[in-house]
């Protein structure tokens, strides 16, 4: 079966909406889970994020567009992008596969709603470390019959573990906007050096109150000006 070609079927990562519709229905839902992959204090860790949105009350079930997503990892988390090889290339070189292999820190998948053209299309996601952030490359998933586009987005990461992604609108065809409805990404623990010279890409907090655990937070801002959505994920930790 031939794939359906779409120009810009996926708008980017960590975004949960790319619709021209200004107002969501009262059936709109936004879910988000963010966790550090290690529970022990002060160790190298990865991050797992899982976002999804839906709006059965809108035509084609297309959710409203998130224009900005801010992930705040647990208080005390430290980030040092110098701990791994970096992909500081332009978009064309990233798409051409020129990022250093050792700069790859995570993988995942994303789905987009491009109604009324297509109800869902799937992309593969790769995350590369870069100076002060991440480079996110989305490419067509070969198992999906609907063809998506290749997109490069860039996320800024602070030393305290705040990840910020500004998400631009993108038209698949004139008047039809792609909407990312599902996004998941898992990064792996990455370090360089040994002993006192060891440096981690991401380090878990050095304190743990077992009753409170660690709390990660995601804030979604929407292009239609509606109220922000804040989703918190509590996870267990250990000393």
C-alpha positions as CSV (number, residue, x, y, z in Angstrom):
1,X,0.0,0.0,0.0
2,X,1.5,3.4,-1.0
3,X,2.2,6.0,1.6
4,X,0.4,9.3,1.6
5,X,2.9,12.2,1.2
6,X,2.6,15.1,3.7
7,X,4.6,18.3,3.8
8,X,5.6,18.7,7.4
9,X,3.4,16.0,8.9
10,X,5.2,16.3,12.2
11,X,5.9,19.7,13.6
12,X,8.3,18.7,16.3
13,X,9.0,17.2,19.6
14,X,7.5,17.7,23.0
15,X,4.6,19.6,21.4
16,X,1.1,18.4,21.7
17,X,-0.8,20.5,19.2
18,X,-0.5,22.1,15.8
19,X,-4.0,23.1,14.9
20,X,-5.5,26.1,13.2
21,X,-8.5,25.8,15.5
22,X,-8.3,28.5,18.1
23,X,-10.6,27.0,20.8
24,X,-10.6,23.4,22.1
25,X,-13.7,21.6,23.1
26,X,-14.5,20.7,26.7
27,X,-13.4,17.1,25.8
28,X,-9.7,18.2,25.4
29,X,-7.3,16.2,27.5
30,X,-3.5,16.6,28.1
31,X,-1.5,13.9,29.7
32,X,2.3,14.0,30.6
33,X,4.6,11.8,32.6
34,X,8.3,12.7,33.1
35,X,10.7,10.6,35.2
36,X,14.4,10.2,35.9
37,X,15.4,6.7,35.0
38,X,17.5,6.2,38.2
39,X,16.2,6.4,41.8
40,X,19.5,6.6,43.6
41,X,20.8,10.1,44.7
42,X,23.8,11.7,43.0
43,X,24.2,9.2,40.0
44,X,24.2,9.5,36.3
45,X,20.6,9.1,35.0
46,X,18.5,9.3,31.8
47,X,15.0,10.8,31.4
48,X,11.8,9.2,30.2
49,X,9.0,11.5,28.9
50,X,5.6,10.5,27.6
51,X,3.1,13.1,26.4
52,X,-0.3,12.6,24.8
53,X,-3.3,14.9,23.9
54,X,-6.7,14.3,22.4
55,X,-9.9,16.2,21.7
56,X,-12.8,13.9,20.6
57,X,-15.0,17.0,20.5
58,X,-13.1,18.6,17.6
59,X,-13.2,17.6,13.9
60,X,-10.9,14.7,13.4
61,X,-10.1,14.7,17.1
62,X,-7.4,17.3,16.6
63,X,-6.2,18.9,19.8
64,X,-5.3,22.6,20.3
65,X,-1.7,23.7,19.6
66,X,0.9,23.9,22.3
67,X,3.3,26.8,21.5
68,X,5.7,26.2,24.3
69,X,6.6,23.2,26.6
70,X,8.8,23.5,29.7
71,X,10.0,20.4,31.5
72,X,11.4,21.0,35.0
73,X,13.3,18.0,36.3
74,X,13.3,17.3,40.0
75,X,14.8,20.0,42.2
76,X,18.5,19.3,42.6
77,X,19.0,17.7,39.2
78,X,22.2,18.8,37.5
79,X,22.9,18.9,33.7
80,X,26.2,19.2,31.9
81,X,26.0,18.9,28.1
82,X,29.8,18.9,28.0
83,X,29.8,15.3,29.4
84,X,29.1,13.8,25.9
85,X,30.0,14.4,22.3
86,X,27.9,17.2,20.8
87,X,26.1,17.7,17.6
88,X,26.5,21.4,16.9
89,X,25.5,21.2,13.2
90,X,23.0,23.0,11.1
91,X,19.7,21.4,10.2
92,X,20.8,20.2,6.8
93,X,23.8,18.3,8.3
94,X,21.7,16.9,11.1
95,X,19.2,15.5,8.5
96,X,22.1,14.2,6.4
97,X,23.1,12.0,9.4
98,X,26.3,13.8,10.2
99,X,25.8,14.1,14.0
100,X,28.6,12.2,15.8
101,X,27.4,8.7,16.8
102,X,28.4,9.3,20.4
103,X,26.2,12.4,20.6
104,X,23.1,10.3,20.4
105,X,21.5,10.2,23.9
106,X,18.0,9.0,23.3
107,X,15.3,7.6,21.0
108,X,11.6,7.4,20.8
109,X,8.5,7.9,18.6
110,X,5.8,10.5,17.9
111,X,2.4,10.5,16.3
112,X,0.6,13.3,14.6
113,X,-3.0,14.0,13.6
114,X,-3.2,15.7,10.2
115,X,-7.0,15.6,9.8
116,X,-8.8,15.9,7.5
117,X,-6.0,14.4,5.4
118,X,-4.9,11.7,7.8
119,X,-6.0,10.6,11.3
120,X,-2.5,9.6,12.4
121,X,1.0,9.3,11.1
122,X,4.1,8.1,13.0
123,X,7.7,9.4,13.2
124,X,10.9,8.0,14.8
125,X,12.7,10.4,17.2
126,X,16.4,10.7,17.9
127,X,17.9,13.1,20.5
128,X,21.4,14.3,20.2
129,X,23.4,16.3,22.8
130,X,24.3,19.8,21.7
131,X,25.8,22.9,23.3
132,X,23.3,23.9,26.0
133,X,20.6,21.6,24.8
134,X,19.4,18.9,22.6
135,X,18.9,18.4,18.8
136,X,15.7,16.5,18.1
137,X,15.4,14.7,14.7
138,X,12.1,13.3,13.6
139,X,12.0,11.1,10.6
140,X,9.4,8.9,8.8
141,X,8.6,5.6,10.5
142,X,8.9,3.0,7.8
143,X,6.2,0.8,9.3
144,X,3.6,3.5,9.0
145,X,1.8,3.6,5.6
146,X,1.4,7.4,6.0
147,X,4.5,9.3,5.1
148,X,5.7,12.0,7.4
149,X,8.4,14.7,6.9
150,X,11.9,15.0,8.4
151,X,12.0,17.8,11.1
152,X,14.7,19.2,13.3
153,X,13.9,20.9,16.5
154,X,16.2,22.2,19.3
155,X,15.6,22.2,23.0
156,X,17.4,24.4,25.5
157,X,18.5,22.8,28.8
158,X,19.6,24.8,31.9
159,X,22.2,23.4,34.3
160,X,19.5,22.9,36.8
161,X,17.4,20.6,34.5
162,X,14.9,23.0,32.9
163,X,14.2,21.9,29.3
164,X,12.4,24.5,27.1
165,X,11.0,23.9,23.6
166,X,9.2,26.6,21.6
167,X,7.0,25.0,19.0
168,X,6.2,26.8,15.8
169,X,3.0,26.1,13.8
170,X,3.5,24.2,10.6
171,X,1.1,23.7,7.7
172,X,1.0,20.3,6.1
173,X,-0.8,21.8,3.1
174,X,-2.4,25.3,2.9
175,X,-5.0,25.6,5.7
176,X,-4.2,22.2,7.3
177,X,-2.0,22.0,10.3
178,X,-0.3,18.9,11.7
179,X,-0.9,18.2,15.4
180,X,1.5,16.1,17.4
181,X,-0.8,13.9,19.6
182,X,1.7,11.5,21.1
183,X,5.4,11.8,22.0
184,X,7.7,9.6,23.9
185,X,11.5,9.7,24.4
186,X,13.9,7.8,26.6
187,X,17.5,9.1,27.1
188,X,20.3,7.0,28.5
189,X,22.7,7.8,31.3
190,X,25.8,9.3,29.7
191,X,29.1,10.2,31.4
192,X,32.8,10.8,30.6
193,X,35.9,10.5,32.8
194,X,36.5,8.4,35.9
195,X,36.7,9.0,39.6
196,X,36.7,12.7,40.7
197,X,37.0,13.7,37.0
198,X,33.8,11.9,36.1
199,X,31.1,14.2,34.6
200,X,27.5,13.2,33.9
201,X,25.1,14.5,31.3
202,X,22.3,14.4,33.9
203,X,22.8,13.7,37.6
204,X,20.0,12.9,40.0
205,X,19.5,15.2,43.1
206,X,21.8,14.5,46.0
207,X,19.0,14.5,48.5
208,X,16.0,12.2,48.9
209,X,13.0,12.5,51.3
210,X,11.3,9.2,50.8
211,X,7.9,10.3,51.8
212,X,8.0,13.2,49.3
213,X,10.2,11.6,46.6
214,X,11.2,13.6,43.6
215,X,8.7,15.6,41.6
216,X,9.1,16.4,37.8
217,X,6.9,19.0,36.2
218,X,5.8,19.8,32.6
219,X,4.0,23.1,31.7
220,X,2.2,23.4,28.4
221,X,1.4,26.9,27.0
222,X,-1.2,27.0,24.2
223,X,-1.3,29.2,21.1
224,X,-5.0,30.1,21.6
225,X,-4.1,31.8,24.9
226,X,-6.0,29.4,27.0
227,X,-4.9,28.5,30.5
228,X,-1.6,26.6,30.9
229,X,-1.6,22.9,31.8
230,X,0.8,21.8,34.5
231,X,1.4,18.1,34.9
232,X,3.5,16.7,37.8
233,X,5.0,13.3,38.1
234,X,6.1,12.1,41.6
235,X,8.7,9.3,41.7
236,X,10.4,7.3,44.4
237,X,14.0,7.9,45.3
238,X,16.6,6.2,47.5
239,X,19.9,7.2,49.2
